[in-house]
Amino acid sequence: MMENSFRFYRNLACSYFPCHKVENEEEFNCLFCYCPLYFLEECGGNYEDKYGIKDCSKCLIPHRPNGYDHINKKITEYNDEKIRKRFNR
């Protein structure tokens, strides 16, 4: 069993695989097929604003080897900020 296998999943059976043009398909991670950071204004990704709608088609953060850590860090920061604001810390 792969160490830290919960951080990586590649769906070779997906008809869209890979959904982005990449150099190395072996490192393409499908775990976050839909990015959980989409609704964060400051997600840290490479997106374009198209008439008020985020176009993330050029962003590879969720699909890179360190994407899992980036996403979890951003979610933690977002939650910490909400707690700080709510309790004035």
N, CA, C and O atoms as a Tinker XYZ file with bonds, in Angstrom:
   356  protein
     1  N      0.844000   -1.191000    0.000000    73     2
     2  CA     0.000000    0.000000    0.000000    64     1     3
     3  C      0.887000    1.252000    0.000000    63     2     4     5
     4  O      1.902000    1.305000    0.694000    81     3
     5  N      0.504000    2.215000   -0.757000    73     3     6
     6  CA     1.253000    3.458000   -0.890000    64     5     7
     7  C      1.158000    4.296000    0.386000    63     6     8     9
     8  O      0.070000    4.488000    0.930000    81     7
     9  N      2.309000    4.794000    0.862000    73     7    10
    10  CA     2.306000    5.677000    2.018000    64     9    11
    11  C      1.566000    6.962000    1.664000    63    10    12    13
    12  O      1.744000    7.507000    0.575000    81    11
    13  N      0.744000    7.440000    2.579000    73    11    14
    14  CA    -0.055000    8.653000    2.362000    64    13    15
    15  C     -0.981000    8.520000    1.157000    63    14    16    17
    16  O     -1.220000    9.502000    0.454000    81    15
    17  N     -1.495000    7.346000    0.912000    73    15    18
    18  CA    -2.343000    7.121000   -0.261000    64    17    19
    19  C     -3.640000    7.936000   -0.217000    63    18    20    21
    20  O     -4.291000    8.115000   -1.247000    81    19
    21  N     -4.015000    8.427000    0.955000    73    19    22
    22  CA    -5.219000    9.245000    1.056000    64    21    23
    23  C     -5.026000   10.604000    0.388000    63    22    24    25
    24  O     -5.996000   11.331000    0.174000    81    23
    25  N     -3.784000   10.952000    0.057000    73    23    26
    26  CA    -3.473000   12.236000   -0.561000    64    25    27
    27  C     -3.482000   12.176000   -2.089000    63    26    28    29
    28  O     -3.397000   13.212000   -2.748000    81    27
    29  N     -3.581000   10.989000   -2.648000    73    27    30
    30  CA    -3.412000   10.860000   -4.084000    64    29    31
    31  C     -4.353000    9.812000   -4.658000    63    30    32    33
    32  O     -4.502000    8.720000   -4.108000    81    31
    33  N     -4.986000   10.161000   -5.773000    73    31    34
    34  CA    -5.865000    9.229000   -6.484000    64    33    35
    35  C     -5.834000    9.596000   -7.962000    63    34    36    37
    36  O     -6.023000   10.757000   -8.325000    81    35
    37  N     -5.603000    8.629000   -8.791000    73    35    38
    38  CA    -5.609000    8.876000  -10.234000    64    37    39
    39  C     -6.671000    7.982000  -10.861000    63    38    40    41
    40  O     -6.616000    6.758000  -10.739000    81    39
    41  N     -7.636000    8.602000  -11.532000    73    39    42
    42  CA    -8.742000    7.868000  -12.141000    64    41    43
    43  C     -8.493000    7.696000  -13.639000    63    42    44    45
    44  O     -8.919000    8.518000  -14.449000    81    43
    45  N     -7.819000    6.646000  -13.981000    73    43    46
    46  CA    -7.505000    6.383000  -15.384000    64    45    47
    47  C     -8.735000    6.010000  -16.202000    63    46    48    49
    48  O     -8.713000    6.090000  -17.430000    81    47
    49  N     -9.800000    5.604000  -15.531000    73    47    50
    50  CA   -11.033000    5.231000  -16.227000    64    49    51
    51  C    -11.890000    6.446000  -16.597000    63    50    52    53
    52  O    -12.856000    6.325000  -17.350000    81    51
    53  N    -11.535000    7.600000  -16.071000    73    51    54
    54  CA   -12.308000    8.812000  -16.356000    64    53    55
    55  C    -12.165000    9.189000  -17.831000    63    54    56    57
    56  O    -11.055000    9.207000  -18.362000    81    55
    57  N    -13.266000    9.485000  -18.481000    73    55    58
    58  CA   -13.221000    9.842000  -19.900000    64    57    59
    59  C    -12.557000   11.190000  -20.134000    63    58    60    61
    60  O    -12.240000   11.531000  -21.274000    81    59
    61  N    -12.340000   11.966000  -19.070000    73    59    62
    62  CA   -11.687000   13.274000  -19.190000    64    61    63
    63  C    -10.215000   13.248000  -18.775000    63    62    64    65
    64  O     -9.535000   14.272000  -18.840000    81    63
    65  N     -9.723000   12.088000  -18.352000    73    63    66
    66  CA    -8.335000   12.012000  -17.858000    64    65    67
    67  C     -7.339000   12.154000  -18.984000    63    66    68    69
    68  O     -7.470000   11.496000  -20.016000    81    67
    69  N     -6.337000   13.010000  -18.800000    73    67    70
    70  CA    -6.275000   14.071000  -17.795000    64    69    71
    71  C     -7.093000   15.262000  -18.272000    63    70    72    73
    72  O     -7.130000   15.553000  -19.467000    81    71
    73  N     -7.732000   15.934000  -17.366000    73    71    74
    74  CA    -8.610000   17.051000  -17.724000    64    73    75
    75  C     -7.833000   18.332000  -18.011000    63    74    76    77
    76  O     -8.406000   19.308000  -18.496000    81    75
    77  N     -6.548000   18.336000  -17.720000    73    75    78
    78  CA    -5.664000   19.464000  -18.014000    64    77    79
    79  C     -4.453000   18.920000  -18.753000    63    78    80    81
    80  O     -4.065000   17.769000  -18.555000    81    79
    81  N     -3.866000   19.733000  -19.590000    73    79    82
    82  CA    -2.644000   19.339000  -20.282000    64    81    83
    83  C     -1.489000   19.404000  -19.283000    63    82    84    85
    84  O     -1.215000   20.457000  -18.707000    81    83
    85  N     -0.826000   18.289000  -19.086000    73    83    86
    86  CA     0.276000   18.198000  -18.131000    64    85    87
    87  C      1.455000   17.474000  -18.768000    63    86    88    89
    88  O      1.301000   16.723000  -19.731000    81    87
    89  N      2.637000   17.719000  -18.206000    73    87    90
    90  CA     3.836000   17.064000  -18.705000    64    89    91
    91  C      3.934000   15.623000  -18.227000    63    90    92    93
    92  O      4.361000   14.748000  -18.980000    81    91
    93  N      3.544000   15.371000  -16.983000    73    91    94
    94  CA     3.707000   14.045000  -16.390000    64    93    95
    95  C      2.380000   13.537000  -15.846000    63    94    96    97
    96  O      1.949000   13.956000  -14.772000    81    95
    97  N      1.738000   12.649000  -16.571000    73    95    98
    98  CA     0.447000   12.102000  -16.137000    64    97    99
    99  C      0.585000   11.217000  -14.906000    63    98   100   101
   100  O     -0.398000   10.996000  -14.199000    81    99
   101  N      1.780000   10.707000  -14.635000    73    99   102
   102  CA     2.003000    9.853000  -13.469000    64   101   103
   103  C      1.798000   10.626000  -12.156000    63   102   104   105
   104  O      1.441000   10.033000  -11.138000    81   103
   105  N      2.021000   11.930000  -12.179000    73   103   106
   106  CA     1.875000   12.754000  -10.985000    64   105   107
   107  C      0.539000   13.495000  -10.943000    63   106   108   109
   108  O      0.307000   14.300000  -10.040000    81   107
   109  N     -0.328000   13.234000  -11.899000    73   107   110
   110  CA    -1.622000   13.928000  -11.969000    64   109   111
   111  C     -2.565000   13.345000  -10.924000    63   110   112   113
   112  O     -2.866000   12.152000  -10.949000    81   111
   113  N     -3.029000   14.186000  -10.009000    73   111   114
   114  CA    -3.870000   13.753000   -8.910000    64   113   115
   115  C     -5.327000   14.125000   -9.178000    63   114   116   117
   116  O     -5.647000   15.292000   -9.401000    81   115
   117  N     -6.189000   13.142000   -9.156000    73   115   118
   118  CA    -7.617000   13.354000   -9.393000    64   117   119
   119  C     -8.418000   13.483000   -8.090000    63   118   120   121
   120  O     -9.642000   13.610000   -8.127000    81   119
   121  N     -7.740000   13.450000   -6.953000    73   119   122
   122  CA    -8.426000   13.466000   -5.661000    64   121   123
   123  C     -9.401000   14.635000   -5.557000    63   122   124   125
   124  O    -10.547000   14.458000   -5.146000    81   123
   125  N     -8.945000   15.824000   -5.930000    73   123   126
   126  CA    -9.812000   17.002000   -5.913000    64   125   127
   127  C    -10.224000   17.326000   -7.336000    63   126   128   129
   128  O     -9.810000   18.342000   -7.894000    81   127
   129  N    -11.029000   16.472000   -7.914000    73   127   130
   130  CA   -11.511000   16.676000   -9.277000    64   129   131
   131  C    -12.205000   18.032000   -9.369000    63   130   132   133
   132  O    -12.022000   18.769000  -10.338000    81   131
   133  N    -12.984000   18.346000   -8.375000    73   131   134
   134  CA   -13.617000   19.659000   -8.271000    64   133   135
   135  C    -12.967000   20.350000   -7.088000    63   134   136   137
   136  O    -13.047000   19.848000   -5.967000    81   135
   137  N    -12.339000   21.466000   -7.302000    73   135   138
   138  CA   -11.550000   22.131000   -6.267000    64   137   139
   139  C    -12.432000   22.672000   -5.149000    63   138   140   141
   140  O    -13.348000   23.451000   -5.409000    81   139
   141  N    -12.167000   22.267000   -3.902000    73   139   142
   142  CA   -12.948000   22.779000   -2.780000    64   141   143
   143  C    -12.678000   24.253000   -2.474000    63   142   144   145
   144  O    -13.375000   24.849000   -1.652000    81   143
   145  N    -11.675000   24.847000   -3.127000    73   143   146
   146  CA   -11.362000   26.256000   -2.896000    64   145   147
   147  C    -12.042000   27.187000   -3.895000    63   146   148   149
   148  O    -11.807000   28.394000   -3.867000    81   147
   149  N    -12.865000   26.656000   -4.757000    73   147   150
   150  CA   -13.493000   27.454000   -5.802000    64   149   151
   151  C    -14.194000   28.697000   -5.245000    63   150   152   153
   152  O    -14.123000   29.769000   -5.846000    81   151
   153  N    -14.856000   28.561000   -4.122000    73   151   154
   154  CA   -15.644000   29.673000   -3.585000    64   153   155
   155  C    -14.829000   30.639000   -2.726000    63   154   156   157
   156  O    -15.374000   31.627000   -2.232000    81   155
   157  N    -13.535000   30.374000   -2.538000    73   155   158
   158  CA   -12.686000   31.316000   -1.817000    64   157   159
   159  C    -12.151000   32.356000   -2.789000    63   158   160   161
   160  O    -11.631000   32.017000   -3.852000    81   159
   161  N    -12.282000   33.619000   -2.417000    73   159   162
   162  CA   -11.792000   34.678000   -3.284000    64   161   163
   163  C    -10.273000   34.595000   -3.435000    63   162   164   165
   164  O     -9.739000   34.771000   -4.530000    81   163
   165  N     -9.587000   34.325000   -2.330000    73   163   166
   166  CA    -8.134000   34.201000   -2.348000    64   165   167
   167  C     -7.750000   32.728000   -2.196000    63   166   168   169
   168  O     -7.341000   32.298000   -1.117000    81   167
   169  N     -7.880000   31.977000   -3.251000    73   167   170
   170  CA    -7.609000   30.549000   -3.206000    64   169   171
   171  C     -6.138000   30.226000   -3.441000    63   170   172   173
   172  O     -5.675000   29.133000   -3.115000    81   171
   173  N     -5.409000   31.180000   -4.008000    73   171   174
   174  CA    -4.000000   30.940000   -4.303000    64   173   175
   175  C     -3.772000   30.293000   -5.653000    63   174   176   177
   176  O     -2.640000   29.967000   -6.007000    81   175
   177  N     -4.832000   30.107000   -6.399000    73   175   178
   178  CA    -4.731000   29.443000   -7.693000    64   177   179
   179  C     -4.594000   30.396000   -8.860000    63   178   180   181
   180  O     -4.678000   31.615000   -8.710000    81   179
   181  N     -4.384000   29.823000  -10.002000    73   179   182
   182  CA    -4.233000   30.564000  -11.252000    64   181   183
   183  C     -5.584000   30.574000  -11.963000    63   182   184   185
   184  O     -5.855000   29.724000  -12.811000    81   183
   185  N     -6.421000   31.533000  -11.614000    73   183   186
   186  CA    -7.747000   31.607000  -12.233000    64   185   187
   187  C     -7.924000   32.942000  -12.928000    63   186   188   189
   188  O     -7.193000   33.899000  -12.669000    81   187
   189  N     -8.892000   32.990000  -13.803000    73   187   190
   190  CA    -9.249000   34.225000  -14.487000    64   189   191
   191  C    -10.685000   34.562000  -14.118000    63   190   192   193
   192  O    -11.532000   33.678000  -13.989000    81   191
   193  N    -10.946000   35.846000  -13.950000    73   191   194
   194  CA   -12.304000   36.303000  -13.689000    64   193   195
   195  C    -12.968000   36.579000  -15.034000    63   194   196   197
   196  O    -12.532000   37.445000  -15.792000    81   195
   197  N    -14.009000   35.842000  -15.309000    73   195   198
   198  CA   -14.749000   36.027000  -16.557000    64   197   199
   199  C    -16.172000   36.439000  -16.220000    63   198   200   201
   200  O    -17.041000   35.610000  -15.952000    81   199
   201  N    -16.378000   37.756000  -16.244000    73   199   202
   202  CA   -17.686000   38.329000  -15.960000    64   201   203
   203  C    -18.195000   37.941000  -14.575000    63   202   204   205
   204  O    -19.376000   37.642000  -14.397000    81   203
   205  N    -17.288000   37.951000  -13.596000    73   203   206
   206  CA   -17.659000   37.640000  -12.223000    64   205   207
   207  C    -17.666000   36.166000  -11.882000    63   206   208   209
   208  O    -18.055000   35.789000  -10.777000    81   207
   209  N    -17.248000   35.336000  -12.802000    73   207   210
   210  CA   -17.207000   33.886000  -12.577000    64   209   211
   211  C    -15.763000   33.425000  -12.708000    63   210   212   213
   212  O    -15.065000   33.787000  -13.656000    81   211
   213  N    -15.325000   32.618000  -11.739000    73   211   214
   214  CA   -13.957000   32.113000  -11.775000    64   213   215
   215  C    -13.820000   31.055000  -12.860000    63   214   216   217
   216  O    -14.613000   30.117000  -12.936000    81   215
   217  N    -12.806000   31.219000  -13.693000    73   215   218
   218  CA   -12.441000   30.207000  -14.684000    64   217   219
   219  C    -11.121000   29.608000  -14.209000    63   218   220   221
   220  O    -10.071000   30.243000  -14.313000    81   219
   221  N    -11.177000   28.408000  -13.698000    73   219   222
   222  CA   -10.019000   27.745000  -13.100000    64   221   223
   223  C     -9.388000   26.729000  -14.048000    63   222   224   225
   224  O     -8.586000   25.900000  -13.618000    81   223
   225  N     -9.733000   26.782000  -15.310000    73   223   226
   226  CA    -9.276000   25.765000  -16.247000    64   225   227
   227  C     -7.758000   25.751000  -16.438000    63   226   228   229
   228  O     -7.208000   24.752000  -16.902000    81   227
   229  N     -7.075000   26.844000  -16.087000    73   227   230
   230  CA    -5.612000   26.884000  -16.207000    64   229   231
   231  C     -4.905000   26.566000  -14.892000    63   230   232   233
   232  O     -3.675000   26.562000  -14.837000    81   231
   233  N     -5.650000   26.305000  -13.859000    73   231   234
   234  CA    -5.065000   26.041000  -12.544000    64   233   235
   235  C     -4.837000   24.548000  -12.343000    63   234   236   237
   236  O     -5.733000   23.736000  -12.577000    81   235
   237  N     -3.648000   24.198000  -11.914000    73   235   238
   238  CA    -3.306000   22.797000  -11.674000    64   237   239
   239  C     -3.050000   22.489000  -10.201000    63   238   240   241
   240  O     -2.671000   21.365000   -9.871000    81   239
   241  N     -3.245000   23.452000   -9.319000    73   239   242
   242  CA    -2.942000   23.225000   -7.906000    64   241   243
   243  C     -3.592000   21.956000   -7.354000    63   242   244   245
   244  O     -2.899000   21.171000   -6.706000    81   243
   245  N     -4.879000   21.716000   -7.576000    73   243   246
   246  CA    -5.478000   20.502000   -7.003000    64   245   247
   247  C     -4.894000   19.208000   -7.560000    63   246   248   249
   248  O     -4.998000   18.156000   -6.929000    81   247
   249  N     -4.289000   19.281000   -8.725000    73   247   250
   250  CA    -3.816000   18.071000   -9.404000    64   249   251
   251  C     -2.322000   17.816000   -9.233000    63   250   252   253
   252  O     -1.811000   16.799000   -9.700000    81   251
   253  N     -1.624000   18.726000   -8.571000    73   251   254
   254  CA    -0.182000   18.570000   -8.366000    64   253   255
   255  C      0.084000   17.777000   -7.089000    63   254   256   257
   256  O     -0.788000   17.679000   -6.225000    81   255
   257  N      1.286000   17.209000   -6.969000    73   255   258
   258  CA     1.611000   16.420000   -5.779000    64   257   259
   259  C      1.422000   17.167000   -4.458000    63   258   260   261
   260  O      1.031000   16.549000   -3.468000    81   259
   261  N      1.685000   18.462000   -4.408000    73   259   262
   262  CA     1.521000   19.217000   -3.156000    64   261   263
   263  C      0.138000   19.872000   -3.040000    63   262   264   265
   264  O     -0.098000   20.650000   -2.115000    81   263
   265  N     -0.752000   19.574000   -3.946000    73   263   266
   266  CA    -2.092000   20.172000   -3.941000    64   265   267
   267  C     -2.894000   19.853000   -2.694000    63   266   268   269
   268  O     -3.617000   20.709000   -2.185000    81   267
   269  N     -2.772000   18.634000   -2.198000    73   267   270
   270  CA    -3.490000   18.229000   -0.993000    64   269   271
   271  C     -3.126000   19.146000    0.172000    63   270   272   273
   272  O     -4.002000   19.632000    0.888000    81   271
   273  N     -1.828000   19.379000    0.355000    73   271   274
   274  CA    -1.368000   20.234000    1.450000    64   273   275
   275  C     -1.818000   21.680000    1.259000    63   274   276   277
   276  O     -2.231000   22.333000    2.217000    81   275
   277  N     -1.739000   22.180000    0.034000    73   275   278
   278  CA    -2.164000   23.553000   -0.251000    64   277   279
   279  C     -3.641000   23.744000    0.081000    63   278   280   281
   280  O     -4.013000   24.721000    0.732000    81   279
   281  N     -4.467000   22.830000   -0.359000    73   279   282
   282  CA    -5.911000   22.937000   -0.143000    64   281   283
   283  C     -6.250000   22.867000    1.340000    63   282   284   285
   284  O     -7.051000   23.662000    1.832000    81   283
   285  N     -5.650000   21.926000    2.049000    73   283   286
   286  CA    -5.932000   21.820000    3.479000    64   285   287
   287  C     -5.436000   23.040000    4.246000    63   286   288   289
   288  O     -6.082000   23.463000    5.205000    81   287
   289  N     -4.312000   23.609000    3.849000    73   287   290
   290  CA    -3.801000   24.818000    4.495000    64   289   291
   291  C     -4.765000   25.985000    4.287000    63   290   292   293
   292  O     -5.061000   26.718000    5.230000    81   291
   293  N     -5.251000   26.160000    3.067000    73   291   294
   294  CA    -6.176000   27.256000    2.765000    64   293   295
   295  C     -7.495000   27.101000    3.530000    63   294   296   297
   296  O     -8.037000   28.085000    4.033000    81   295
   297  N     -8.007000   25.888000    3.619000    73   295   298
   298  CA    -9.252000   25.647000    4.355000    64   297   299
   299  C     -9.050000   25.948000    5.839000    63   298   300   301
   300  O     -9.914000   26.554000    6.473000    81   299
   301  N     -7.918000   25.529000    6.390000    73   299   302
   302  CA    -7.613000   25.805000    7.793000    64   301   303
   303  C     -7.498000   27.307000    8.042000    63   302   304   305
   304  O     -8.038000   27.814000    9.025000    81   303
   305  N     -6.803000   28.019000    7.162000    73   303   306
   306  CA    -6.670000   29.476000    7.296000    64   305   307
   307  C     -8.035000   30.159000    7.242000    63   306   308   309
   308  O     -8.312000   31.069000    8.023000    81   307
   309  N     -8.883000   29.716000    6.319000    73   307   310
   310  CA   -10.223000   30.286000    6.182000    64   309   311
   311  C    -11.031000   30.064000    7.463000    63   310   312   313
   312  O    -11.669000   30.988000    7.965000    81   311
   313  N    -11.001000   28.848000    7.983000    73   311   314
   314  CA   -11.750000   28.542000    9.204000    64   313   315
   315  C    -11.192000   29.294000   10.409000    63   314   316   317
   316  O    -11.958000   29.787000   11.238000    81   315
   317  N     -9.871000   29.388000   10.515000    73   315   318
   318  CA    -9.266000   30.139000   11.616000    64   317   319
   319  C     -9.684000   31.610000   11.577000    63   318   320   321
   320  O     -9.951000   32.211000   12.617000    81   319
   321  N     -9.741000   32.180000   10.383000    73   319   322
   322  CA   -10.147000   33.577000   10.226000    64   321   323
   323  C    -11.615000   33.769000   10.634000    63   322   324   325
   324  O    -11.958000   34.763000   11.273000    81   323
   325  N    -12.467000   32.826000   10.267000    73   323   326
   326  CA   -13.881000   32.915000   10.663000    64   325   327
   327  C    -14.025000   32.862000   12.179000    63   326   328   329
   328  O    -14.807000   33.612000   12.763000    81   327
   329  N    -13.272000   31.977000   12.806000    73   327   330
   330  CA   -13.322000   31.855000   14.270000    64   329   331
   331  C    -12.803000   33.138000   14.916000    63   330   332   333
   332  O    -13.398000   33.647000   15.866000    81   331
   333  N    -11.686000   33.659000   14.393000    73   331   334
   334  CA   -11.103000   34.883000   14.943000    64   333   335
   335  C    -12.097000   36.043000   14.867000    63   334   336   337
   336  O    -12.256000   36.791000   15.831000    81   335
   337  N    -12.763000   36.190000   13.724000    73   335   338
   338  CA   -13.735000   37.265000   13.568000    64   337   339
   339  C    -14.939000   37.084000   14.481000    63   338   340   341
   340  O    -15.442000   38.043000   15.066000    81   339
   341  N    -15.382000   35.864000   14.589000    73   339   342
   342  CA   -16.576000   35.611000   15.406000    64   341   343
   343  C    -16.331000   35.861000   16.889000    63   342   344   345
   344  O    -17.196000   36.381000   17.594000    81   343
   345  N    -15.151000   35.489000   17.348000    73   343   346
   346  CA   -14.847000   35.614000   18.776000    64   345   347
   347  C    -13.890000   36.756000   19.069000    63   346   348   349
   348  O    -13.371000   36.863000   20.180000    81   347
   349  N    -13.650000   37.622000   18.069000    73   347   350
   350  CA   -12.790000   38.796000   18.232000    64   349   351
   351  C    -11.444000   38.452000   18.844000    63   350   352   353
   352  O    -11.006000   39.095000   19.797000    81   351
   353  N    -10.794000   37.443000   18.299000    73   351   354
   354  CA    -9.478000   37.033000   18.825000    64   353   355
   355  C     -8.383000   37.628000   18.020000    63   354   356
   356  O     -7.208000   37.398000   18.309000    81   355
